[in-house]
Amino acid sequence: MTGGSPLHGYPMTARPKTRLALLALPLLLTACGTTASLAHPSGTPPTAPTATTATTVAPSSAGPPTADGMSMAPGQTMAGGSVGQPPQTASMVCGPEIRGSIKTLLALPGPPVGTSTWEHGLFTCTYALPQGRLVLSVQQSADAAAAKTYFAALRSRTQPATTLTGLTSLGLPAFQSNTGIVSFVKDNLTLEVDATALVATLGPQRTSRGDFAYTVATDVLACWQE
């Protein structure tokens, strides 16, 4: 993937949300791009991705599959109107690594299903979880400068929001709202994890929705780092 700041190796004196990320990152760094998965710590191969879209594809002209198992005909559009396939760095938020991470964090019986759209450079994956709706989105901008402009506009729309600094920012521009939204920008990609529709506390560790969103976001960044 694209280069950037390192995402691991921080001391364990970090703030609580950073410690949550540190617990998840080593496992996911092993899982990304391999048959290992957080969803199957015993080593059982993960199930095939089941993300869905509103698009139907002509079997005779379908192109290569995306990272989450979707395929598209040349020039085909997904719901919303972007032409072609979403980049793998975007579509992986609906793929097996992140599905497995969510399953483990929430102690779900199986990996959740994500429903995805690809619209105007924005890939969105929505998970209908027992705890509520979780939305992961990745905006692909023309370049890093355009991504920072998009990120700044997103932050201004997300109020109140706190800029993440030091260890919690992982060396990237980032912010978090007190309602459960976390966003990072890396190169030309802006990641947003929206957990505002989830219950207040989640999983066996009774994690707040904000810290849960942060951990999921760092799981995505760990895959991007590879």
C-alpha atoms as an extended CHARMM CRD file, in Angstrom:
* protein
*
       226  EXT
         1         1  MET       CA              0.0000000000        0.0000000000        0.0000000000  PROA      1               0.0000000000
         2         2  THR       CA              1.0430000000        3.6210000000        0.2710000000  PROA      2               0.0000000000
         3         3  GLY       CA              3.8340000000        4.6950000000        2.5680000000  PROA      3               0.0000000000
         4         4  GLY       CA              3.4620000000        6.7410000000        5.7000000000  PROA      4               0.0000000000
         5         5  SER       CA              4.1960000000        6.9850000000        9.3800000000  PROA      5               0.0000000000
         6         6  PRO       CA              4.7000000000        3.7870000000       11.3920000000  PROA      6               0.0000000000
         7         7  LEU       CA              1.6430000000        2.5640000000       13.2480000000  PROA      7               0.0000000000
         8         8  HSD       CA              3.1350000000        0.3880000000       15.9380000000  PROA      8               0.0000000000
         9         9  GLY       CA              5.9620000000        0.2170000000       18.4200000000  PROA      9               0.0000000000
        10        10  TYR       CA              4.5530000000        2.8190000000       20.8150000000  PROA      10              0.0000000000
        11        11  PRO       CA              5.1250000000        2.4800000000       24.5980000000  PROA      11              0.0000000000
        12        12  MET       CA              2.3500000000        1.1210000000       26.7600000000  PROA      12              0.0000000000
        13        13  THR       CA              2.0920000000        4.4200000000       28.6500000000  PROA      13              0.0000000000
        14        14  ALA       CA             -0.2590000000        5.6710000000       25.9250000000  PROA      14              0.0000000000
        15        15  ARG       CA             -3.8000000000        6.8960000000       26.6010000000  PROA      15              0.0000000000
        16        16  PRO       CA             -6.5750000000        4.2580000000       26.9120000000  PROA      16              0.0000000000
        17        17  LYS       CA             -7.7400000000        4.4590000000       23.2970000000  PROA      17              0.0000000000
        18        18  THR       CA             -4.1650000000        4.0040000000       22.1250000000  PROA      18              0.0000000000
        19        19  ARG       CA             -3.7960000000        0.8940000000       24.2700000000  PROA      19              0.0000000000
        20        20  LEU       CA             -6.9370000000       -0.4920000000       22.6020000000  PROA      20              0.0000000000
        21        21  ALA       CA             -5.3380000000        0.0710000000       19.2110000000  PROA      21              0.0000000000
        22        22  LEU       CA             -2.0630000000       -1.4850000000       20.3180000000  PROA      22              0.0000000000
        23        23  LEU       CA             -3.9240000000       -4.6540000000       21.2800000000  PROA      23              0.0000000000
        24        24  ALA       CA             -5.5650000000       -4.8820000000       17.8640000000  PROA      24              0.0000000000
        25        25  LEU       CA             -2.7220000000       -3.8130000000       15.5660000000  PROA      25              0.0000000000
        26        26  PRO       CA             -0.3080000000       -6.7650000000       15.9380000000  PROA      26              0.0000000000
        27        27  LEU       CA             -3.0940000000       -9.2710000000       15.2990000000  PROA      27              0.0000000000
        28        28  LEU       CA             -4.4440000000       -7.4410000000       12.2930000000  PROA      28              0.0000000000
        29        29  LEU       CA             -1.0070000000       -6.8180000000       10.8370000000  PROA      29              0.0000000000
        30        30  THR       CA             -0.7100000000      -10.6100000000       10.7160000000  PROA      30              0.0000000000
        31        31  ALA       CA             -4.1690000000      -11.0130000000        9.1900000000  PROA      31              0.0000000000
        32        32  CYS       CA             -4.0270000000       -8.4430000000        6.3700000000  PROA      32              0.0000000000
        33        33  GLY       CA             -3.3880000000      -10.0960000000        3.0350000000  PROA      33              0.0000000000
        34        34  THR       CA             -3.1870000000      -13.6210000000        4.4840000000  PROA      34              0.0000000000
        35        35  THR       CA             -5.5890000000      -16.4130000000        5.3860000000  PROA      35              0.0000000000
        36        36  ALA       CA             -5.1340000000      -15.6500000000        9.0820000000  PROA      36              0.0000000000
        37        37  SER       CA             -7.8760000000      -13.5290000000       10.6180000000  PROA      37              0.0000000000
        38        38  LEU       CA             -8.9470000000      -12.0510000000       13.9070000000  PROA      38              0.0000000000
        39        39  ALA       CA            -12.2150000000      -13.8400000000       13.2880000000  PROA      39              0.0000000000
        40        40  HSD       CA            -10.4590000000      -17.2060000000       13.4410000000  PROA      40              0.0000000000
        41        41  PRO       CA             -7.6660000000      -17.1470000000       16.0470000000  PROA      41              0.0000000000
        42        42  SER       CA             -7.4430000000      -20.9440000000       15.8890000000  PROA      42              0.0000000000
        43        43  GLY       CA             -6.2530000000      -20.7020000000       12.2720000000  PROA      43              0.0000000000
        44        44  THR       CA             -9.4780000000      -21.7740000000       10.5280000000  PROA      44              0.0000000000
        45        45  PRO       CA             -9.6400000000      -20.0150000000        7.1340000000  PROA      45              0.0000000000
        46        46  PRO       CA            -12.0780000000      -17.0920000000        7.0510000000  PROA      46              0.0000000000
        47        47  THR       CA            -15.3570000000      -17.3550000000        5.2050000000  PROA      47              0.0000000000
        48        48  ALA       CA            -15.7310000000      -15.7400000000        1.8090000000  PROA      48              0.0000000000
        49        49  PRO       CA            -16.5840000000      -12.0040000000        1.8790000000  PROA      49              0.0000000000
        50        50  THR       CA            -20.2980000000      -11.3320000000        1.6270000000  PROA      50              0.0000000000
        51        51  ALA       CA            -20.4370000000       -7.5800000000        1.1210000000  PROA      51              0.0000000000
        52        52  THR       CA            -23.2840000000       -6.5570000000       -1.1740000000  PROA      52              0.0000000000
        53        53  THR       CA            -24.0530000000       -3.6370000000       -3.4490000000  PROA      53              0.0000000000
        54        54  ALA       CA            -27.0350000000       -2.3310000000       -5.3410000000  PROA      54              0.0000000000
        55        55  THR       CA            -25.3150000000       -3.1350000000       -8.6430000000  PROA      55              0.0000000000
        56        56  THR       CA            -25.9440000000       -6.1350000000      -10.8780000000  PROA      56              0.0000000000
        57        57  VAL       CA            -23.2300000000       -7.2460000000      -13.2850000000  PROA      57              0.0000000000
        58        58  ALA       CA            -23.5520000000       -8.8640000000      -16.6770000000  PROA      58              0.0000000000
        59        59  PRO       CA            -21.8800000000      -12.2940000000      -16.3470000000  PROA      59              0.0000000000
        60        60  SER       CA            -20.3820000000      -12.1980000000      -19.8360000000  PROA      60              0.0000000000
        61        61  SER       CA            -18.4720000000       -8.9430000000      -19.2960000000  PROA      61              0.0000000000
        62        62  ALA       CA            -17.6710000000       -8.9070000000      -15.6080000000  PROA      62              0.0000000000
        63        63  GLY       CA            -14.2510000000       -7.5360000000      -14.7500000000  PROA      63              0.0000000000
        64        64  PRO       CA            -11.8870000000       -8.7280000000      -12.0130000000  PROA      64              0.0000000000
        65        65  PRO       CA            -13.2510000000       -8.8420000000       -8.4640000000  PROA      65              0.0000000000
        66        66  THR       CA            -12.4940000000       -6.1100000000       -5.9510000000  PROA      66              0.0000000000
        67        67  ALA       CA            -10.9340000000       -6.7780000000       -2.5400000000  PROA      67              0.0000000000
        68        68  ASP       CA            -14.2950000000       -7.6560000000       -1.0110000000  PROA      68              0.0000000000
        69        69  GLY       CA            -15.4610000000      -10.0380000000       -3.7220000000  PROA      69              0.0000000000
        70        70  MET       CA            -17.4860000000       -7.6040000000       -5.8450000000  PROA      70              0.0000000000
        71        71  SER       CA            -17.0810000000       -7.6170000000       -9.6330000000  PROA      71              0.0000000000
        72        72  MET       CA            -18.0540000000       -5.0410000000      -12.2340000000  PROA      72              0.0000000000
        73        73  ALA       CA            -18.3070000000       -4.8480000000      -15.9860000000  PROA      73              0.0000000000
        74        74  PRO       CA            -16.0300000000       -2.3380000000      -17.7710000000  PROA      74              0.0000000000
        75        75  GLY       CA            -17.5340000000        1.1270000000      -17.2510000000  PROA      75              0.0000000000
        76        76  GLN       CA            -20.1340000000       -0.2430000000      -14.8320000000  PROA      76              0.0000000000
        77        77  THR       CA            -21.1720000000        2.0130000000      -11.9790000000  PROA      77              0.0000000000
        78        78  MET       CA            -22.0800000000        1.0670000000       -8.4620000000  PROA      78              0.0000000000
        79        79  ALA       CA            -24.8730000000        2.8370000000       -6.6000000000  PROA      79              0.0000000000
        80        80  GLY       CA            -24.2610000000        6.5640000000       -6.8940000000  PROA      80              0.0000000000
        81        81  GLY       CA            -22.2710000000        6.8800000000      -10.0830000000  PROA      81              0.0000000000
        82        82  SER       CA            -18.4910000000        6.3930000000       -9.7490000000  PROA      82              0.0000000000
        83        83  VAL       CA            -17.1020000000        4.6500000000      -12.8300000000  PROA      83              0.0000000000
        84        84  GLY       CA            -15.0000000000        1.5130000000      -12.4850000000  PROA      84              0.0000000000
        85        85  GLN       CA            -13.9010000000       -0.3570000000       -9.4100000000  PROA      85              0.0000000000
        86        86  PRO       CA            -13.1380000000        1.2790000000       -6.0630000000  PROA      86              0.0000000000
        87        87  PRO       CA             -9.4700000000        1.0890000000       -5.0350000000  PROA      87              0.0000000000
        88        88  GLN       CA             -8.5310000000       -1.9090000000       -2.9100000000  PROA      88              0.0000000000
        89        89  THR       CA             -7.4290000000        0.3800000000       -0.0840000000  PROA      89              0.0000000000
        90        90  ALA       CA            -11.0000000000        1.6880000000        0.0750000000  PROA      90              0.0000000000
        91        91  SER       CA            -12.9930000000       -1.4940000000       -0.5080000000  PROA      91              0.0000000000
        92        92  MET       CA            -11.0500000000       -3.4470000000        2.1330000000  PROA      92              0.0000000000
        93        93  VAL       CA            -13.1660000000       -1.7260000000        4.8310000000  PROA      93              0.0000000000
        94        94  CYS       CA            -15.8640000000       -4.1660000000        3.6840000000  PROA      94              0.0000000000
        95        95  GLY       CA            -13.4130000000       -7.0590000000        3.3690000000  PROA      95              0.0000000000
        96        96  PRO       CA            -12.5440000000      -10.0810000000        5.5090000000  PROA      96              0.0000000000
        97        97  GLU       CA             -9.8530000000       -8.4230000000        7.6550000000  PROA      97              0.0000000000
        98        98  ILE       CA            -12.1290000000       -5.6850000000        8.9950000000  PROA      98              0.0000000000
        99        99  ARG       CA            -15.1360000000       -7.9930000000        9.2300000000  PROA      99              0.0000000000
       100       100  GLY       CA            -13.0120000000      -10.3440000000       11.2990000000  PROA      100             0.0000000000
       101       101  SER       CA            -11.7900000000       -7.5130000000       13.5060000000  PROA      101             0.0000000000
       102       102  ILE       CA            -15.3420000000       -6.3330000000       14.2160000000  PROA      102             0.0000000000
       103       103  LYS       CA            -16.4060000000       -9.8910000000       14.9880000000  PROA      103             0.0000000000
       104       104  THR       CA            -13.6130000000      -10.2900000000       17.5250000000  PROA      104             0.0000000000
       105       105  LEU       CA            -14.0200000000       -6.8790000000       19.1560000000  PROA      105             0.0000000000
       106       106  LEU       CA            -17.7630000000       -7.4450000000       19.6650000000  PROA      106             0.0000000000
       107       107  ALA       CA            -17.5850000000      -11.2200000000       20.2880000000  PROA      107             0.0000000000
       108       108  LEU       CA            -20.0780000000      -11.8270000000       17.4880000000  PROA      108             0.0000000000
       109       109  PRO       CA            -20.9530000000      -15.4170000000       16.4600000000  PROA      109             0.0000000000
       110       110  GLY       CA            -19.7110000000      -14.7450000000       12.9330000000  PROA      110             0.0000000000
       111       111  PRO       CA            -18.2260000000      -11.9730000000       10.7480000000  PROA      111             0.0000000000
       112       112  PRO       CA            -20.8000000000       -9.2480000000       10.0240000000  PROA      112             0.0000000000
       113       113  VAL       CA            -22.0770000000       -8.5230000000        6.5110000000  PROA      113             0.0000000000
       114       114  GLY       CA            -21.2940000000       -5.1260000000        4.9930000000  PROA      114             0.0000000000
       115       115  THR       CA            -23.3810000000       -3.3780000000        2.3370000000  PROA      115             0.0000000000
       116       116  SER       CA            -21.2870000000       -1.0910000000        0.1330000000  PROA      116             0.0000000000
       117       117  THR       CA            -21.6740000000        1.8090000000       -2.2880000000  PROA      117             0.0000000000
       118       118  TRP       CA            -19.1600000000        3.6210000000       -4.5280000000  PROA      118             0.0000000000
       119       119  GLU       CA            -20.1580000000        7.2140000000       -5.2600000000  PROA      119             0.0000000000
       120       120  HSD       CA            -18.0860000000       10.1600000000       -6.4850000000  PROA      120             0.0000000000
       121       121  GLY       CA            -14.8520000000        8.6940000000       -5.1550000000  PROA      121             0.0000000000
       122       122  LEU       CA            -16.4350000000        7.7440000000       -1.8170000000  PROA      122             0.0000000000
       123       123  PHE       CA            -16.5690000000        4.0650000000       -0.8500000000  PROA      123             0.0000000000
       124       124  THR       CA            -19.0060000000        3.4070000000        2.0050000000  PROA      124             0.0000000000
       125       125  CYS       CA            -19.5080000000        0.1530000000        3.8870000000  PROA      125             0.0000000000
       126       126  THR       CA            -22.4520000000       -0.1070000000        6.2800000000  PROA      126             0.0000000000
       127       127  TYR       CA            -22.6270000000       -2.8710000000        8.8780000000  PROA      127             0.0000000000
       128       128  ALA       CA            -26.0280000000       -3.6360000000       10.4220000000  PROA      128             0.0000000000
       129       129  LEU       CA            -24.7870000000       -5.0020000000       13.7440000000  PROA      129             0.0000000000
       130       130  PRO       CA            -26.8530000000       -6.2950000000       16.6890000000  PROA      130             0.0000000000
       131       131  GLN       CA            -25.5210000000       -3.2340000000       18.5480000000  PROA      131             0.0000000000
       132       132  GLY       CA            -26.6370000000       -0.7980000000       15.8440000000  PROA      132             0.0000000000
       133       133  ARG       CA            -25.3620000000        0.5960000000       12.5360000000  PROA      133             0.0000000000
       134       134  LEU       CA            -21.6220000000        1.0750000000       11.9190000000  PROA      134             0.0000000000
       135       135  VAL       CA            -20.5070000000        3.0120000000        8.8310000000  PROA      135             0.0000000000
       136       136  LEU       CA            -16.9680000000        3.0110000000        7.4340000000  PROA      136             0.0000000000
       137       137  SER       CA            -16.1720000000        5.2870000000        4.5100000000  PROA      137             0.0000000000
       138       138  VAL       CA            -13.0700000000        6.1000000000        2.4800000000  PROA      138             0.0000000000
       139       139  GLN       CA            -12.8690000000        9.1600000000        0.2450000000  PROA      139             0.0000000000
       140       140  GLN       CA            -10.3070000000        8.9170000000       -2.5580000000  PROA      140             0.0000000000
       141       141  SER       CA             -9.0850000000       12.3960000000       -3.4860000000  PROA      141             0.0000000000
       142       142  ALA       CA             -6.9740000000       13.4130000000       -6.4720000000  PROA      142             0.0000000000
       143       143  ASP       CA             -3.8640000000       13.9080000000       -4.3210000000  PROA      143             0.0000000000
       144       144  ALA       CA             -2.7160000000       14.4440000000       -0.7410000000  PROA      144             0.0000000000
       145       145  ALA       CA             -3.4620000000       18.1750000000       -0.8010000000  PROA      145             0.0000000000
       146       146  ALA       CA             -7.0390000000       17.5590000000       -1.9630000000  PROA      146             0.0000000000
       147       147  ALA       CA             -7.4120000000       14.9010000000        0.7330000000  PROA      147             0.0000000000
       148       148  LYS       CA             -6.3840000000       17.3720000000        3.4330000000  PROA      148             0.0000000000
       149       149  THR       CA             -8.9460000000       19.8580000000        2.1080000000  PROA      149             0.0000000000
       150       150  TYR       CA            -11.6530000000       17.1640000000        2.2070000000  PROA      150             0.0000000000
       151       151  PHE       CA            -10.5590000000       16.1330000000        5.7090000000  PROA      151             0.0000000000
       152       152  ALA       CA            -10.7200000000       19.7500000000        6.9520000000  PROA      152             0.0000000000
       153       153  ALA       CA            -14.2450000000       20.1330000000        5.5800000000  PROA      153             0.0000000000
       154       154  LEU       CA            -15.2960000000       16.8510000000        7.1880000000  PROA      154             0.0000000000
       155       155  ARG       CA            -13.9190000000       17.9850000000       10.5310000000  PROA      155             0.0000000000
       156       156  SER       CA            -15.7480000000       21.2950000000       10.3060000000  PROA      156             0.0000000000
       157       157  ARG       CA            -19.0180000000       19.4090000000        9.7170000000  PROA      157             0.0000000000
       158       158  THR       CA            -18.3500000000       17.1030000000       12.6670000000  PROA      158             0.0000000000
       159       159  GLN       CA            -18.9180000000       19.1230000000       15.8100000000  PROA      159             0.0000000000
       160       160  PRO       CA            -17.8790000000       19.0180000000       18.5030000000  PROA      160             0.0000000000
       161       161  ALA       CA            -14.6290000000       17.3460000000       17.4530000000  PROA      161             0.0000000000
       162       162  THR       CA            -11.2010000000       17.0380000000       19.0570000000  PROA      162             0.0000000000
       163       163  THR       CA             -7.9440000000       16.9210000000       17.1140000000  PROA      163             0.0000000000
       164       164  LEU       CA             -5.9660000000       13.7770000000       17.9080000000  PROA      164             0.0000000000
       165       165  THR       CA             -2.3160000000       14.4510000000       18.6620000000  PROA      165             0.0000000000
       166       166  GLY       CA              0.7800000000       12.5770000000       19.7680000000  PROA      166             0.0000000000
       167       167  LEU       CA              0.5030000000        8.8090000000       20.0030000000  PROA      167             0.0000000000
       168       168  THR       CA             -3.2430000000        8.7590000000       19.4130000000  PROA      168             0.0000000000
       169       169  SER       CA             -2.8910000000       10.3990000000       15.9790000000  PROA      169             0.0000000000
       170       170  LEU       CA             -0.3960000000        7.7430000000       14.7820000000  PROA      170             0.0000000000
       171       171  GLY       CA              1.4920000000       10.5660000000       13.1150000000  PROA      171             0.0000000000
       172       172  LEU       CA             -1.4340000000       11.4250000000       10.8220000000  PROA      172             0.0000000000
       173       173  PRO       CA             -4.0140000000       14.2300000000       10.7090000000  PROA      173             0.0000000000
       174       174  ALA       CA             -6.9170000000       12.8740000000       12.7610000000  PROA      174             0.0000000000
       175       175  PHE       CA             -9.9050000000       13.8910000000       14.8420000000  PROA      175             0.0000000000
       176       176  GLN       CA            -12.5290000000       12.2660000000       17.0460000000  PROA      176             0.0000000000
       177       177  SER       CA            -15.9920000000       13.4570000000       18.0730000000  PROA      177             0.0000000000
       178       178  ASN       CA            -17.5600000000       12.7460000000       21.4400000000  PROA      178             0.0000000000
       179       179  THR       CA            -20.5000000000       11.1320000000       19.6200000000  PROA      179             0.0000000000
       180       180  GLY       CA            -18.4590000000        8.2810000000       18.1010000000  PROA      180             0.0000000000
       181       181  ILE       CA            -16.8740000000        9.5250000000       14.8500000000  PROA      181             0.0000000000
       182       182  VAL       CA            -13.1550000000        9.0500000000       14.1320000000  PROA      182             0.0000000000
       183       183  SER       CA            -11.3280000000       10.1870000000       11.0020000000  PROA      183             0.0000000000
       184       184  PHE       CA             -7.7630000000        9.9050000000        9.7020000000  PROA      184             0.0000000000
       185       185  VAL       CA             -6.2290000000       11.1320000000        6.4530000000  PROA      185             0.0000000000
       186       186  LYS       CA             -3.3190000000        9.2470000000        4.8730000000  PROA      186             0.0000000000
       187       187  ASP       CA             -1.8900000000       10.2690000000        1.5130000000  PROA      187             0.0000000000
       188       188  ASN       CA             -4.9170000000       10.8080000000       -0.7640000000  PROA      188             0.0000000000
       189       189  LEU       CA             -7.3500000000        8.7650000000        1.3510000000  PROA      189             0.0000000000
       190       190  THR       CA             -9.6510000000       10.0110000000        4.1120000000  PROA      190             0.0000000000
       191       191  LEU       CA            -11.0360000000        7.3540000000        6.4340000000  PROA      191             0.0000000000
       192       192  GLU       CA            -14.1300000000        7.9720000000        8.5540000000  PROA      192             0.0000000000
       193       193  VAL       CA            -15.5600000000        5.4990000000       11.0690000000  PROA      193             0.0000000000
       194       194  ASP       CA            -19.0390000000        6.5060000000       12.2450000000  PROA      194             0.0000000000
       195       195  ALA       CA            -20.2370000000        4.6180000000       15.3210000000  PROA      195             0.0000000000
       196       196  THR       CA            -22.8180000000        7.1930000000       16.3840000000  PROA      196             0.0000000000
       197       197  ALA       CA            -25.7280000000        4.7690000000       15.8420000000  PROA      197             0.0000000000
       198       198  LEU       CA            -24.2230000000        2.0650000000       18.0750000000  PROA      198             0.0000000000
       199       199  VAL       CA            -25.1460000000        1.4890000000       21.7110000000  PROA      199             0.0000000000
       200       200  ALA       CA            -23.1310000000        3.4340000000       24.2830000000  PROA      200             0.0000000000
       201       201  THR       CA            -20.9000000000        0.5290000000       25.3730000000  PROA      201             0.0000000000
       202       202  LEU       CA            -19.8440000000       -2.4520000000       23.2890000000  PROA      202             0.0000000000
       203       203  GLY       CA            -18.3180000000       -5.9170000000       23.5260000000  PROA      203             0.0000000000
       204       204  PRO       CA            -17.0370000000       -7.9550000000       26.4510000000  PROA      204             0.0000000000
       205       205  GLN       CA            -14.7800000000       -5.0730000000       27.5590000000  PROA      205             0.0000000000
       206       206  ARG       CA            -17.7020000000       -2.6070000000       27.6460000000  PROA      206             0.0000000000
       207       207  THR       CA            -15.8320000000       -0.2940000000       25.2940000000  PROA      207             0.0000000000
       208       208  SER       CA            -17.3080000000        3.1090000000       24.5420000000  PROA      208             0.0000000000
       209       209  ARG       CA            -18.5220000000        3.6840000000       20.9920000000  PROA      209             0.0000000000
       210       210  GLY       CA            -15.8050000000        6.3220000000       20.5400000000  PROA      210             0.0000000000
       211       211  ASP       CA            -12.9820000000        3.9800000000       21.5510000000  PROA      211             0.0000000000
       212       212  PHE       CA            -14.5190000000        1.2050000000       19.4490000000  PROA      212             0.0000000000
       213       213  ALA       CA            -14.5700000000        3.4970000000       16.3860000000  PROA      213             0.0000000000
       214       214  TYR       CA            -10.9530000000        4.4630000000       17.0790000000  PROA      214             0.0000000000
       215       215  THR       CA             -9.8470000000        0.8300000000       17.2870000000  PROA      215             0.0000000000
       216       216  VAL       CA            -11.6170000000       -0.0920000000       14.0410000000  PROA      216             0.0000000000
       217       217  ALA       CA             -9.9980000000        2.9230000000       12.3460000000  PROA      217             0.0000000000
       218       218  THR       CA             -6.5180000000        1.8530000000       13.4740000000  PROA      218             0.0000000000
       219       219  ASP       CA             -7.2410000000       -1.6590000000       12.2010000000  PROA      219             0.0000000000
       220       220  VAL       CA             -7.8850000000       -0.1760000000        8.7460000000  PROA      220             0.0000000000
       221       221  LEU       CA             -4.7090000000        1.9030000000        8.9520000000  PROA      221             0.0000000000
       222       222  ALA       CA             -2.7110000000       -1.1830000000        9.9060000000  PROA      222             0.0000000000
       223       223  CYS       CA             -3.7960000000       -2.8250000000        6.6500000000  PROA      223             0.0000000000
       224       224  TRP       CA             -2.9830000000        0.3310000000        4.6770000000  PROA      224             0.0000000000
       225       225  GLN       CA              0.4980000000        0.3400000000        6.1830000000  PROA      225             0.0000000000
       226       226  GLU       CA              1.4050000000       -2.9860000000        4.5760000000  PROA      226             0.0000000000
